[in-house]
């Protein structure tokens, strides 16, 4: 589905075009230089926290970088795997800070893509 359709449906659900556009970028863009800086910083911080809690004890110092790369990829968080779950968790942490409409737009985007 193209972004114009995503924005149209977001508007139907009371989500602003700006919010829909922001979410469209973080879900669909895979080139890191196109993503918002605040998003990249939050993903790196979330990835570091997850890695510290889950892998540092086992000596996996590269896990933080791997998680961040996974979370910044195209359609990250939609994979049916633990990698997808971790990517979704990182992204949702960021979106929750921005507000409920961002979280709603994220779920709507993925559901529309499934359709």
ZAMARGU-4260 file (C-alpha; in steps of 0.2 Angstrom, whole numbers, plus 5000, padded with zeros to 4 digits):
<rodrens>
0) 5000/5000/5000 | 5007/5017/4996 | 5009/5031/5008 | 4995/5041/5001 | 4983/5027/5006
5) 4991/5025/5023 | 4988/5044/5026 | 4970/5043/5020 | 4966/5028/5032 | 4975/5036/5046
10) 4964/5052/5043 | 4949/5041/5044 | 4954/5035/5061 | 4958/5052/5067 | 4977/5051/5065
15) 4985/5067/5058 | 4994/5067/5042 | 5010/5072/5051 | 5009/5057/5063 | 5005/5045/5049
20) 5020/5052/5038 | 5032/5050/5053 | 5026/5032/5056 | 5027/5028/5037 | 5045/5034/5037
25) 5051/5023/5052 | 5041/5008/5046 | 5045/5009/5027 | 5062/5017/5025 | 5077/5006/5026
30) 5090/5019/5022 | 5096/5025/5039 | 5101/5042/5033 | 5082/5045/5029 | 5076/5041/5047
35) 5073/5055/5060 | 5088/5057/5071 | 5077/5056/5087 | 5071/5039/5082 | 5088/5032/5078
40) 5095/5038/5095 | 5080/5030/5104 | 5082/5014/5095 | 5101/5013/5099 | 5097/5017/5117
45) 5083/5004/5118 | 5095/4991/5109 | 5109/4995/5122 | 5097/4992/5136 | 5090/4976/5130
50) 5108/4970/5126 | 5113/4974/5143 | 5099/4965/5151 | 5099/4950/5140 | 5116/4947/5133
55) 5130/4956/5142 | 5131/4942/5155 | 5135/4930/5141 | 5148/4940/5134 | 5139/4946/5118
60) 5145/4964/5116 | 5139/4965/5098 | 5121/4962/5102 | 5116/4980/5104 | 5122/4984/5086
65) 5113/4969/5079 | 5097/4974/5088 | 5098/4992/5082 | 5102/4987/5064 | 5087/4975/5064
70) 5075/4989/5072 | 5080/5002/5059 | 5076/4991/5044 | 5061/4991/5032 | 5045/4984/5040
75) 5055/4979/5056 | 5044/4973/5069 | 5033/4964/5057 | 5044/4948/5056 | 5037/4933/5065
80) 5053/4930/5075 | 5061/4935/5091 | 5071/4948/5080 | 5055/4955/5074 | 5048/4956/5092
85) 5064/4965/5099 | 5063/4977/5084 | 5044/4980/5088 | 5048/4983/5106 | 5062/4996/5102
90) 5051/5005/5090 | 5036/5005/5102 | 5046/5012/5116 | 5050/5027/5105 | 5032/5029/5099
95) 5025/5028/5116 | 5035/5043/5121 | 5028/5053/5107 | 5010/5049/5111 | 4996/5037/5108
100) 4992/5042/5090 | 5010/5037/5085 | 5007/5020/5092 | 4990/5019/5084 | 4997/5024/5067
105) 5011/5011/5069 | 4998/4997/5071 | 4987/5004/5058 | 5001/5004/5045 | 5006/4986/5048
110) 4988/4980/5047 | 4985/4990/5031 | 5001/4982/5024 | 4994/4965/5028 | 4978/4969/5019
</rodrens>
